[in-house]
Amino acid sequence: MNDHYDAIIIGGGVAGMTAALHLAERGLKPLILEGDERVGGRFSGKEDILINDWRFPNEHGVHGIWSSYVNFKSMLRRHQILPTLVPAKEEQWIYRAGNFVGRAPIGSTIRNSLIPAPFHYIQLFLLPQFLWMLDIRDWASLLSIWSTLVMAIGVDPFVEDQPLRGLTFGRELKRWGPAMRALFFGLTRNGLSTDPDQVPLAGFLAFLRFYTLMRRDAWMFDYLPNGGGEVCEKLSEKIKQLGGEIRLKSRVMRVEKNEDWIAHIQRDGLTESANAPFIILTSDSPAAESIIKSSFPSDRFFFPHGLAHAVIRFWFDATPRKHPEAGIFSGDFIMHNFFWLDKIYETYREWHDKTGGSCIEVHVYGPADVLKRNDAILLTSVLTDFYRAFPELKGHLIKPHIQRNAATHTLPALGARDTHLGIETPWENLFCAGDWVQHETPAFFLERACVTGMEAVNCVLRARGLDEFDLQSYPPPEPFVAWIEFLMMKGRKERRMKRKAVP
């Protein structure tokens, strides 16, 4: 493989396919090198699951397409790839403390709150089910909770380049009451896929700002009717139609600069190479770290951790009592979030309509000792715990399925200045894109991958003298929270100037 391309894209996830699609739209010839057997990365499909002669589509896990994913949705819509989405109706919080199990409809309450941001969470305290789960310690910790929310309003880590080094969200949680700690523990695990003790405070504050704190409707999202795999395949086809090329099972080991960039590849046990004047590195964070360290004599760069987790699905021949399509488990539960697939995906809906059965997907994000259990023990532990929340399904299990996802899910973090790689790098004509890349956009995950992929393409287009792509703007904060943010940031700026003025 010694063909010459206009750009080599290392990694065929959302960032890589975004970059390839936009380069091909401008008449350039990109080459995607993807180490896996499918494109899409964490958004890709997997082998179908066969249950009682029914074939169910499988993927890395359920993905929410959030209201703030404006560039991602715009890209799919422009290429007629965006299907008719399934609106999220409700996310239920199921809290367990010993033998007590409580439930509250927190999703619709937050996004439909009559109280403006940032006070829209107060609407939760008007729910009898929510109040039933609180004790005196939760009421006593409300001031501490509010101080964390205020910090998130006044500090924008990505825009201000505020890594808040050494601080974790877990340390903040220790001052909270048990139920409120469990609620935010669950929200953190649901959104960031790990224990709050491992979540950098900067990453949590940025997460809170983007998904819920600054706007009530930021908590609105949809599901893809057939999962991310279908979208990935259509993106792949579009890239090829426009002249791009995709090589699967082609793992880049290192890159080097001669007159052009050279990517050294392992494919089917053979060593190959490809040349291009530009490289866009769009792999997951652990793979990007490996490639950079193998290519350049420097260990000074920061790369966010990659996280592993387990996805477990249970098929039942019955349906539980009235229940929402999704939610979070927290407190003494071993699992962390859940999705009733027969309420989301078309194939599962059809199966439910014909058989009356149901299927739930639950995610287990840790701790490490739980994920280390073998499949049989982990399945038994999760199922036993699951029956505490849905005892009416005992005796109705058809079949379980466990899926181990590799440690590639990005733990949002911000490295110290000049150590966290951005879109433009210290190496000429080598750019980075992905949800791990340092960039001032507030976006996360799919949207961040899309935005950084477009920005990397704009760097290439600028160098080639071609028209760049415009990015969609995000909805502004609601007026009241925007006013609070302005006052806080103004005050912090004035204090910094005073400190600098002191001799």
C-alpha positions in Angstrom: 0.0 0.0 0.0 2.2 2.8 -1.3 -0.5 5.0 -2.8 -0.3 8.7 -2.1 -3.3 10.4 -0.4 -4.2 14.0 0.4 -4.6 13.1 4.0 -4.2 10.0 6.2 -6.7 9.7 9.0 -5.7 7.3 11.8 -8.8 5.9 13.4 -12.2 5.3 11.9 -14.4 6.4 14.8 -16.8 9.4 14.7 -13.9 11.9 14.6 -12.2 10.0 11.8 -15.3 9.6 9.7 -16.2 13.2 10.2 -12.8 14.3 9.0 -12.8 12.0 6.0 -16.3 13.0 5.0 -15.5 16.7 5.1 -12.2 16.3 3.2 -13.9 14.3 0.5 -16.6 17.0 0.2 -13.9 19.4 -0.8 -12.6 17.1 -3.5 -9.6 15.7 -1.5 -8.8 12.0 -1.2 -8.5 10.9 2.4 -7.5 7.4 3.6 -8.9 6.1 6.9 -6.8 3.5 8.7 -8.9 1.6 11.2 -7.5 -1.2 13.4 -10.8 -2.8 14.0 -13.0 -4.9 11.7 -15.7 -2.2 11.6 -15.8 1.6 11.4 -17.3 3.7 14.2 -15.1 3.1 17.2 -17.3 3.2 20.3 -20.3 4.2 18.1 -20.0 1.1 15.9 -22.2 -1.9 15.7 -21.2 -5.4 16.8 -22.1 -9.0 15.9 -25.9 -9.6 16.1 -27.3 -11.5 19.1 -29.4 -14.6 18.4 -32.2 -15.3 20.9 -34.8 -17.9 20.2 -34.5 -17.5 16.4 -34.7 -13.7 16.7 -31.7 -11.7 15.5 -31.1 -8.6 17.5 -28.7 -5.8 16.4 -25.9 -5.2 18.9 -23.6 -2.3 19.6 -21.1 -0.9 22.1 -24.0 0.4 24.2 -27.0 2.7 23.9 -26.1 6.2 22.9 -28.1 9.3 23.6 -28.2 11.9 20.8 -28.4 15.0 23.0 -30.1 18.3 22.1 -26.8 20.1 22.2 -25.2 17.7 19.6 -25.9 20.4 17.0 -22.9 19.8 14.7 -23.2 16.0 14.8 -26.9 16.1 13.9 -26.3 18.8 11.2 -23.6 16.6 9.5 -25.9 13.6 9.4 -28.9 15.6 8.3 -26.9 17.3 5.5 -26.0 13.9 4.1 -29.5 12.4 4.7 -28.1 9.9 7.2 -30.0 11.1 10.3 -32.9 8.7 10.9 -36.2 9.6 12.6 -35.1 9.7 16.2 -36.9 8.2 19.2 -37.5 11.0 21.8 -36.4 10.2 25.4 -39.5 10.4 27.6 -38.3 9.6 31.1 -35.2 8.7 33.1 -36.0 7.1 36.5 -33.7 7.3 39.5 -33.8 4.0 41.4 -32.1 4.3 44.8 -31.3 1.5 47.1 -30.2 1.8 50.7 -30.1 -1.7 52.3 -33.6 -3.1 51.9 -35.1 0.2 50.9 -35.7 0.8 47.2 -37.1 4.2 46.1 -37.9 5.6 42.6 -38.3 9.1 41.2 -38.9 10.5 37.7 -35.9 12.8 37.6 -35.4 13.2 33.8 -38.7 14.9 32.8 -38.7 16.8 36.1 -35.4 18.5 35.3 -35.9 19.3 31.6 -39.5 20.4 32.1 -38.9 22.4 35.2 -40.9 25.6 35.6 -38.0 27.2 37.5 -35.3 28.8 35.4 -31.7 27.5 35.4 -29.7 27.1 37.5 -32.4 26.6 40.1 -34.4 24.1 38.0 -33.2 21.2 40.2 -35.4 22.6 42.9 -38.3 21.1 41.0 -37.1 17.7 42.2 -38.0 18.8 45.8 -41.6 19.1 44.8 -41.8 15.3 44.0 -43.1 13.3 47.0 -41.1 10.2 45.6 -37.9 12.2 45.7 -38.5 13.7 49.2 -39.2 10.2 50.5 -35.6 9.2 49.7 -33.9 12.0 51.6 -32.9 12.1 55.3 -31.7 14.8 57.6 -28.1 14.5 56.3 -29.2 15.3 52.8 -31.0 18.4 54.0 -27.9 19.4 56.0 -25.7 19.1 52.9 -27.7 21.3 50.6 -25.4 24.2 51.0 -22.4 22.1 50.0 -24.4 20.9 46.9 -25.2 24.4 46.0 -21.6 25.5 46.3 -20.6 22.9 43.8 -23.2 24.0 41.3 -22.1 27.6 41.8 -18.5 26.6 41.1 -19.7 25.0 37.8 -21.5 28.2 36.8 -18.4 30.4 37.4 -15.7 28.1 36.1 -15.6 26.9 32.5 -12.6 24.5 32.5 -12.3 24.0 28.8 -12.6 27.6 27.7 -10.5 29.0 30.6 -7.9 26.2 30.4 -8.5 25.3 34.1 -7.3 21.8 34.8 -8.0 22.1 38.6 -5.1 19.6 39.1 -5.4 17.1 41.9 -9.1 17.8 42.5 -11.7 15.1 42.0 -15.5 15.2 42.1 -15.5 12.3 44.5 -13.9 14.5 47.2 -16.7 17.0 46.8 -19.3 14.2 47.1 -17.9 13.1 50.5 -19.5 16.2 52.1 -23.0 15.4 50.8 -25.9 13.4 52.4 -26.3 9.7 51.4 -29.2 10.1 49.0 -28.0 13.2 47.2 -24.5 11.7 47.1 -26.0 8.6 45.5 -28.0 10.6 43.0 -25.0 12.6 41.7 -22.8 9.5 42.0 -25.3 7.8 39.6 -25.5 10.8 37.3 -21.7 10.9 37.1 -21.3 7.2 36.4 -24.1 7.5 33.8 -22.5 10.4 32.0 -18.8 9.8 32.5 -18.7 6.0 33.0 -16.6 5.7 36.1 -16.4 6.2 39.8 -16.6 9.9 40.9 -13.3 9.3 42.8 -11.6 9.0 39.4 -13.4 11.9 37.8 -11.3 15.1 37.7 -13.3 18.0 39.0 -12.6 20.0 35.8 -14.2 17.2 33.8 -17.2 17.0 36.0 -17.8 20.8 36.0 -17.6 20.9 32.2 -19.9 17.9 31.9 -22.5 19.6 34.2 -22.3 22.8 32.3 -22.8 21.1 28.9 -25.6 18.6 29.7 -27.8 20.3 32.3 -26.7 23.2 34.4 -26.9 26.2 31.9 -30.2 25.2 30.2 -33.2 23.1 31.2 -33.6 21.8 27.7 -29.9 20.7 27.6 -31.2 17.5 29.3 -33.4 16.6 26.3 -32.1 13.8 24.0 -33.2 11.1 21.6 -32.3 7.6 20.7 -31.3 6.1 17.3 -34.0 3.6 16.2 -31.5 1.1 15.0 -28.4 2.1 17.0 -25.1 3.7 16.1 -24.0 0.8 13.9 -26.5 1.7 11.1 -25.3 5.3 11.1 -21.6 4.3 11.0 -22.2 2.1 7.9 -24.1 4.9 6.1 -21.3 7.3 6.9 -18.8 4.8 5.6 -20.7 4.4 2.3 -20.9 8.2 1.9 -17.2 8.6 2.4 -16.5 6.0 -0.3 -19.0 7.6 -2.7 -17.2 10.9 -2.4 -13.8 9.3 -3.2 -12.5 8.5 0.2 -10.9 5.1 1.1 -11.2 3.0 4.2 -8.8 0.2 5.2 -10.0 -2.0 8.0 -7.8 -4.1 10.3 -5.0 -1.7 9.5 -3.3 -0.7 12.8 -0.9 2.2 12.7 2.2 1.6 14.8 4.0 4.8 14.3 4.4 7.8 12.0 7.4 9.7 10.7 8.0 12.8 8.7 10.1 12.8 5.5 9.0 15.1 2.7 5.5 13.8 3.5 4.1 12.0 6.5 4.5 8.2 6.4 2.2 6.0 8.4 3.7 2.5 9.3 0.9 -0.1 9.4 0.4 -3.6 10.5 -2.3 -5.4 8.4 -2.9 -9.1 8.2 0.5 -9.8 9.7 2.3 -7.7 7.1 4.0 -4.3 7.4 2.8 -1.6 5.0 3.1 2.1 4.7 1.1 5.0 3.3 2.2 8.6 2.5 0.3 11.9 2.7 1.2 15.6 3.3 -1.2 15.6 6.2 -2.1 13.3 9.0 -5.1 13.6 11.3 -4.8 11.4 14.4 -8.4 10.5 15.5 -7.9 7.2 17.4 -9.0 6.8 21.0 -6.8 8.3 23.7 -4.9 5.1 24.7 -4.1 4.3 21.0 -3.1 7.9 20.3 -0.7 7.9 23.3 0.9 4.7 22.0 1.4 6.1 18.5 2.8 9.4 19.7 5.2 7.8 22.1 6.4 5.4 19.4 6.9 8.2 16.9 8.4 11.1 18.9 11.0 11.1 21.7 8.9 12.8 24.3 6.9 11.7 27.3 5.7 15.1 28.4 2.2 14.9 26.8 -1.0 14.2 28.8 -3.6 11.7 27.5 -6.9 11.1 29.3 -7.5 7.6 30.6 -9.5 5.1 28.7 -12.2 3.3 30.7 -13.5 -0.3 30.4 -17.0 -1.4 31.3 -19.5 -4.2 31.0 -22.8 -4.2 29.1 -25.3 -6.8 30.2 -28.6 -7.5 28.5 -31.4 -9.7 29.9 -34.3 -11.0 27.8 -37.6 -11.8 29.7 -40.8 -13.5 28.6 -42.8 -10.9 30.5 -42.9 -7.1 30.9 -42.5 -5.3 34.2 -45.1 -3.1 35.7 -45.3 0.5 34.3 -41.7 1.7 33.8 -39.8 4.4 31.8 -37.4 3.5 29.0 -34.3 4.4 30.9 -32.7 5.5 34.2 -30.0 5.1 36.7 -29.4 2.8 39.6 -27.5 4.2 42.6 -26.8 3.6 46.2 -26.2 -0.1 47.0 -26.9 -1.4 43.5 -24.1 -3.1 41.6 -25.2 -1.8 38.2 -25.4 1.8 37.2 -27.7 2.7 34.4 -30.4 0.9 32.3 -32.3 1.0 29.1 -35.4 -1.0 28.2 -34.5 -1.8 24.6 -38.0 -2.8 23.6 -39.0 0.8 24.2 -36.1 2.2 22.1 -35.1 0.0 19.1 -37.3 -1.1 16.3 -36.3 -4.8 16.3 -36.8 -5.1 20.0 -40.2 -3.3 19.7 -41.3 -5.8 17.0 -40.2 -8.7 19.2 -42.1 -7.3 22.2 -45.2 -6.8 20.2 -45.2 -10.4 19.0 -44.1 -12.1 22.1 -44.9 -9.8 25.0 -41.3 -10.1 26.2 -39.0 -7.3 27.3 -35.2 -6.7 27.2 -33.1 -4.5 29.4 -29.5 -3.3 29.0 -27.6 -2.4 32.1 -24.1 -1.0 32.4 -21.5 -1.8 35.0 -18.7 0.8 35.2 -16.8 -0.5 38.2 -15.2 -0.6 40.6 -12.3 -2.5 39.3 -12.8 -5.5 41.6 -16.4 -5.9 40.3 -15.3 -5.8 36.6 -12.6 -8.4 37.3 -15.2 -11.0 38.2 -15.6 -13.7 35.6 -18.7 -13.6 33.4 -20.8 -16.1 35.3 -20.2 -14.5 38.7 -20.8 -10.9 37.4 -24.0 -12.0 35.6 -25.3 -13.7 38.7 -24.4 -10.7 40.9 -26.1 -8.2 38.6 -29.3 -10.4 38.1 -29.7 -10.9 41.8 -29.4 -7.1 42.4 -31.7 -6.4 39.4 -34.5 -8.5 41.0 -34.5 -6.1 44.0 -35.8 -3.4 41.7 -38.0 -5.6 39.5 -39.1 -8.6 41.6 -42.0 -9.3 39.3 -39.6 -10.6 36.6 -38.3 -13.4 38.8 -38.7 -16.7 36.9 -39.2 -15.0 33.6 -35.6 -14.8 32.3 -35.1 -16.1 28.8 -31.4 -15.5 28.4 -28.6 -13.2 29.5 -25.8 -11.7 27.4 -22.6 -10.1 28.7 -20.3 -7.9 26.6 -17.0 -6.5 27.8 -16.0 -3.2 26.2 -12.3 -2.4 26.1 -10.7 0.5 27.9 -11.2 3.1 25.2 -14.1 5.2 26.7 -12.6 8.6 27.4 -12.5 9.9 31.0 -12.9 13.7 30.4 -9.9 15.5 31.9 -7.8 18.5 31.2 -4.0 18.3 31.1 -1.7 21.0 32.2 -1.0 23.8 29.8 1.1 22.7 26.8 0.9 19.0 27.7 -2.6 18.2 26.5 -2.5 17.8 22.7 -4.9 20.1 20.8 -6.0 20.0 17.2 -2.8 21.7 16.1 0.3 19.9 17.4 4.0 20.6 17.7 4.5 18.7 14.5 3.8 20.5 11.2 0.7 19.2 9.3 -0.1 16.6 12.0 -3.5 17.3 13.6 -5.5 15.6 16.3 -9.3 15.1 16.6 -11.5 13.1 19.0 -13.3 13.5 22.3 -10.0 13.4 24.2 -8.5 16.4 22.4 -7.9 19.7 24.1 -10.2 22.4 22.5 -12.2 25.2 23.9 -15.5 23.8 22.7 -17.7 22.8 25.6 -18.9 19.6 23.8 -18.5 16.0 25.0 -18.2 12.6 23.3 -20.0 12.3 19.9 -20.3 16.1 19.5 -16.8 16.8 20.6 -15.5 14.1 18.2 -17.5 15.7 15.4 -16.4 19.3 16.1 -12.7 18.5 16.5 -12.8 16.4 13.3 -14.3 19.4 11.4 -11.7 21.8 13.0 -8.8 19.5 12.0 -10.2 19.4 8.4 -10.3 23.2 8.4 -6.6 23.3 9.3 -5.9 21.1 6.2 -8.3 23.2 4.0 -6.6 26.4 5.2 -3.2 25.1 4.2 -4.6 24.1 0.8 -6.3 27.4 0.2 -9.8 25.8 0.1 -13.1 26.9 1.7 -13.4 26.0 5.3 -16.6 24.6 7.0 -18.7 26.7 9.4 -19.5 25.2 12.8 -23.0 25.4 14.3 -23.2 27.5 17.5 -24.5 26.1 20.8 -27.6 27.5 22.4 -26.6 30.2 24.9 -27.2 29.8 28.7 -30.6 30.9 30.0 -30.6 34.6 30.9 -30.5 34.3 34.7 -27.7 31.7 34.8 -25.8 33.7 32.2 -26.0 36.8 34.5 -24.7 34.8 37.4 -21.9 33.4 35.2 -21.0 37.0 34.1 -20.8 38.3 37.6 -18.7 35.4 38.9 -16.2 35.5 36.0 -15.9 39.2 36.2 -15.2 39.0 40.0 -12.6 36.3 39.4 -10.9 38.4 36.7 -10.8 41.4 39.0 -9.3 39.4 41.8 -6.6 38.0 39.5 -5.7 41.5 38.3 -5.5 42.8 41.9 -3.1 39.9 42.9 -0.9 40.7 39.9 -0.8 44.4 40.9 0.5 43.6 44.4 4.3 44.0 44.3 
